[in-house]
């Protein structure tokens, strides 16, 4: 009898979950007496300090901690996995149980996902070697130059669709190295305000911002098969965390991130 009950519960879960597999970074939370939806698979990329691995191999970071807090506030089960961006993004488009962050919400992507957030904001910035002089008053002034992006990213799509000379890389942090070697003229970076990414990687003073060309919000983007009830619970949790100051507290907890990382 117990075996039959277990099989029935497993089949009910798989009806919308599909063939998702358990991952290492697992959190399961549910309110007392509540029916628990199946666990969602959450994917992201390595993009410190928003998402990264700590010394124990656990996914952490500003956006990660916000996503985790939202799931716990909503009483939902989840797993988190760090992947290259194209794989992380593809998981959310292909798997009915998956979501991806930090995802820029663009008109081209609007109908592809159900959206939770925003969970953070960033600036799209053209970066240049400090020893070159660029007089860029608008993005149009950058048309003659080779701009480094990376595969599958919203900045790459944005610039390509407008006819700019784009040189994409498989990883965004390849671009600063290409910039310093003269293989590209500019790097289209997405930087959280106050991000220490240049200092952290030893590029401070060598690479400088020359133009902010867009300001964007980023979201948790979920597969269209994720139930509307789950999306509503997560958005409600995000709103509650903003109101009670939890989101700001998470951000402040990373104020000294670059100092902590140097000891890893």
CORKA-V839852 format. One line per field, one symbol per residue. ss: DSSP state (~ for helix, > for strand, _ for the rest). psi: psi as a letter, one per 30 degrees, with the letter a starting at -180 (. if undefined). A space follows every 10 residues. Layout:
# CORKA-V839852
ss: ???
psi: ???
This chain:
# CORKA-V839852
ss: _~~~~~~~~~ ~~~~~~~___ ____>>>___ _________> >>>>__>___ >>>_____>> _~~~~~~~~~ ~~~~___>>> >>__~~~~~~ ~~~~___>>> >>>>_____~ ~~>>>>>>>> >>>>>>>>>_ ________~~ ~~___>>>>> ___~~~~~~~ ~___>>>>>_ ___~~~~~~~ _____>>>>> >_____~~~~ ___>__>>>> >>>>>>>>>> >>>____~~~ ~~~~~~~~~~ ~~~__~~~~~ ~~____~~~~ ~___
psi: eeeeeeeeee eeefefebhk lkleikkkkk lkfkkkllkk jkllljikge klkafggkka leeeeeeeee eeefhkkllk kklkeeeeee effekfgllk ljkkjleffe fflkkkalfl llkkkkklkf glkkijflee fgeflkkkal kfleeeeeee fggljkjllf kegfeeeeef fgflelkjlj kkkgkgeeee ggfkfeklkf kjfkklkllj kkkffkkeee eeeeeeeeee eeeggeeeee effgegeeee efg.
